[in-house]
Amino acid sequence: MSTPIEKTAVQSLTLRSAAAIAIAAAADRLGVILPDGAAQEAAGALIDLIVTLGLIGVAVGRARARTPIV
């Protein structure tokens, strides 16, 4: 088990909880009834998607860069 200092932002329960609350609130506003645990699963998937897209963006940016990393 990692200590709080070793935890990354992606593993943060606060971040995942905030995303789950936002998804549940949006679903409620739209009148969609989510099964138990669906908001948490969707929040985890959304965070993973954002991280993956960010890493792809960094890779593309580095591939297009004309100067070395200093």
Beta strands, then each sheet from edge to edge (+ up, - down):
end
